[in-house]
Amino acid sequence: RVKKMHLSEVLLRWPKKMPRGSIWIGKQQMVRNVEPRQIRALNKQIDLEKRNAHICLNPYLTPEQERVGNAERELTVPPRGEIMFKLRKARQEQEYFRPVRVEEGIERMKHNVVWEKC
Protein backbone atom coordinates (compact mmCIF):
# COMPACT_ATOMS: atom_id res chain seq x y z
CA ARG A 1 0.00 0.00 0.00
CA VAL A 2 1.41 3.43 -1.01
CA LYS A 3 1.08 6.36 1.35
CA LYS A 4 -0.11 9.57 -0.24
CA MET A 5 0.99 12.94 1.04
CA HIS A 6 -1.85 15.27 1.82
CA LEU A 7 -1.49 18.90 0.87
CA SER A 8 -3.05 20.07 4.13
CA GLU A 9 -0.13 18.63 6.17
CA VAL A 10 2.36 20.71 4.19
CA LEU A 11 0.28 23.85 4.35
CA LEU A 12 -0.26 23.63 8.12
CA ARG A 13 3.48 23.62 8.76
CA TRP A 14 4.05 26.95 7.03
CA PRO A 15 2.97 30.24 8.60
CA LYS A 16 -0.48 31.50 7.80
CA LYS A 17 0.94 34.44 5.88
CA MET A 18 4.25 34.08 4.08
CA PRO A 19 6.68 37.02 4.14
CA ARG A 20 7.00 39.00 0.95
CA GLY A 21 10.10 38.47 -1.17
CA SER A 22 12.89 36.16 -0.08
CA ILE A 23 11.89 34.26 3.06
CA TRP A 24 15.44 34.09 4.55
CA ILE A 25 16.87 37.60 3.96
CA GLY A 26 15.60 41.13 4.16
CA LYS A 27 13.28 43.10 6.37
CA GLN A 28 10.43 40.61 6.30
CA GLN A 29 11.73 37.09 6.82
CA MET A 30 10.85 33.85 8.53
CA VAL A 31 12.34 33.12 11.93
CA ARG A 32 15.07 30.49 11.73
CA ASN A 33 15.29 27.61 14.18
CA VAL A 34 17.87 28.02 16.94
CA GLU A 35 20.79 25.64 16.37
CA PRO A 36 22.90 23.93 19.04
CA ARG A 37 26.04 25.81 17.97
CA GLN A 38 24.25 29.12 18.53
CA ILE A 39 23.24 28.01 22.03
CA ARG A 40 26.85 26.98 22.76
CA ALA A 41 28.14 30.36 21.56
CA LEU A 42 25.59 32.19 23.72
CA ASN A 43 26.52 30.12 26.78
CA LYS A 44 30.20 30.83 26.13
CA GLN A 45 29.48 34.57 25.95
CA ILE A 46 27.46 34.44 29.19
CA ASP A 47 30.33 32.64 30.97
CA LEU A 48 32.74 35.30 29.72
CA GLU A 49 30.48 38.06 31.06
CA LYS A 50 30.27 36.27 34.43
CA ARG A 51 34.06 36.09 34.64
CA ASN A 52 34.37 39.77 33.71
CA ALA A 53 31.82 40.77 36.36
CA HIS A 54 33.69 38.68 38.96
CA ILE A 55 36.99 40.38 38.08
CA CYS A 56 35.39 43.84 38.24
CA LEU A 57 33.75 43.14 41.61
CA ASN A 58 36.86 41.49 43.14
CA PRO A 59 39.86 43.55 41.95
CA TYR A 60 43.43 42.30 42.39
CA LEU A 61 44.54 45.59 43.99
CA THR A 62 42.66 47.79 46.40
CA PRO A 63 42.20 51.44 45.40
CA GLU A 64 44.77 52.48 48.04
CA GLN A 65 47.39 50.05 46.67
CA GLU A 66 46.69 51.32 43.18
CA ARG A 67 47.19 54.95 44.26
CA VAL A 68 50.51 54.10 45.92
CA GLY A 69 51.70 52.22 42.81
CA ASN A 70 50.69 55.05 40.48
CA ALA A 71 52.50 57.63 42.62
CA GLU A 72 55.65 55.51 42.65
CA ARG A 73 55.46 54.94 38.90
CA GLU A 74 55.17 58.69 38.25
CA LEU A 75 58.44 59.24 40.12
CA THR A 76 60.43 56.44 38.47
CA VAL A 77 59.07 55.97 34.94
CA PRO A 78 59.39 58.87 32.46
CA PRO A 79 56.22 60.03 30.69
CA ARG A 80 55.21 58.21 27.53
CA GLY A 81 55.89 61.27 25.37
CA GLU A 82 59.55 61.34 26.40
CA ILE A 83 59.99 57.63 25.68
CA MET A 84 58.41 58.01 22.22
CA PHE A 85 60.61 61.07 21.48
CA LYS A 86 63.75 59.09 22.36
CA LEU A 87 62.66 56.18 20.16
CA ARG A 88 61.91 58.49 17.20
CA LYS A 89 65.22 60.31 17.64
CA ALA A 90 67.19 57.03 17.76
CA ARG A 91 65.45 55.82 14.61
CA GLN A 92 66.16 59.04 12.73
CA GLU A 93 69.81 58.92 13.75
CA GLN A 94 70.09 55.34 12.49
CA GLU A 95 68.38 56.04 9.16
CA TYR A 96 69.13 59.62 8.14
CA PHE A 97 71.99 60.99 10.21
CA ARG A 98 74.33 57.99 10.08
CA PRO A 99 77.76 58.38 8.51
CA VAL A 100 77.69 57.62 4.79
CA ARG A 101 80.71 56.24 2.92
CA VAL A 102 81.61 57.32 -0.61
CA GLU A 103 81.44 53.71 -1.77
CA GLU A 104 77.71 53.63 -1.05
CA GLY A 105 77.08 56.47 -3.48
CA ILE A 106 79.18 54.80 -6.13
CA GLU A 107 77.35 51.48 -5.58
CA ARG A 108 74.11 53.20 -6.55
CA MET A 109 75.59 54.60 -9.77
CA LYS A 110 77.33 51.38 -10.80
CA HIS A 111 74.23 49.51 -11.86
CA ASN A 112 73.75 51.41 -15.15
CA VAL A 113 77.13 53.04 -15.86
CA VAL A 114 79.98 51.23 -17.59
CA TRP A 115 83.29 52.55 -16.19
CA GLU A 116 85.75 50.51 -18.24
CA LYS A 117 85.51 49.73 -21.91
CA CYS A 118 87.00 46.56 -23.23
C-alpha positions in Angstrom: 0.0 0.0 0.0 1.4 3.4 -1.0 1.1 6.4 1.4 -0.1 9.6 -0.2 1.0 12.9 1.0 -1.8 15.3 1.8 -1.5 18.9 0.9 -3.1 20.1 4.1 -0.1 18.6 6.2 2.4 20.7 4.2 0.3 23.9 4.3 -0.3 23.6 8.1 3.5 23.6 8.8 4.1 26.9 7.0 3.0 30.2 8.6 -0.5 31.5 7.8 0.9 34.4 5.9 4.3 34.1 4.1 6.7 37.0 4.1 7.0 39.0 0.9 10.1 38.5 -1.2 12.9 36.2 -0.1 11.9 34.3 3.1 15.4 34.1 4.5 16.9 37.6 4.0 15.6 41.1 4.2 13.3 43.1 6.4 10.4 40.6 6.3 11.7 37.1 6.8 10.9 33.8 8.5 12.3 33.1 11.9 15.1 30.5 11.7 15.3 27.6 14.2 17.9 28.0 16.9 20.8 25.6 16.4 22.9 23.9 19.0 26.0 25.8 18.0 24.3 29.1 18.5 23.2 28.0 22.0 26.9 27.0 22.8 28.1 30.4 21.6 25.6 32.2 23.7 26.5 30.1 26.8 30.2 30.8 26.1 29.5 34.6 26.0 27.5 34.4 29.2 30.3 32.6 31.0 32.7 35.3 29.7 30.5 38.1 31.1 30.3 36.3 34.4 34.1 36.1 34.6 34.4 39.8 33.7 31.8 40.8 36.4 33.7 38.7 39.0 37.0 40.4 38.1 35.4 43.8 38.2 33.8 43.1 41.6 36.9 41.5 43.1 39.9 43.5 41.9 43.4 42.3 42.4 44.5 45.6 44.0 42.7 47.8 46.4 42.2 51.4 45.4 44.8 52.5 48.0 47.4 50.0 46.7 46.7 51.3 43.2 47.2 54.9 44.3 50.5 54.1 45.9 51.7 52.2 42.8 50.7 55.0 40.5 52.5 57.6 42.6 55.7 55.5 42.6 55.5 54.9 38.9 55.2 58.7 38.2 58.4 59.2 40.1 60.4 56.4 38.5 59.1 56.0 34.9 59.4 58.9 32.5 56.2 60.0 30.7 55.2 58.2 27.5 55.9 61.3 25.4 59.5 61.3 26.4 60.0 57.6 25.7 58.4 58.0 22.2 60.6 61.1 21.5 63.7 59.1 22.4 62.7 56.2 20.2 61.9 58.5 17.2 65.2 60.3 17.6 67.2 57.0 17.8 65.5 55.8 14.6 66.2 59.0 12.7 69.8 58.9 13.7 70.1 55.3 12.5 68.4 56.0 9.2 69.1 59.6 8.1 72.0 61.0 10.2 74.3 58.0 10.1 77.8 58.4 8.5 77.7 57.6 4.8 80.7 56.2 2.9 81.6 57.3 -0.6 81.4 53.7 -1.8 77.7 53.6 -1.0 77.1 56.5 -3.5 79.2 54.8 -6.1 77.3 51.5 -5.6 74.1 53.2 -6.5 75.6 54.6 -9.8 77.3 51.4 -10.8 74.2 49.5 -11.9 73.7 51.4 -15.1 77.1 53.0 -15.9 80.0 51.2 -17.6 83.3 52.5 -16.2 85.8 50.5 -18.2 85.5 49.7 -21.9 87.0 46.6 -23.2 
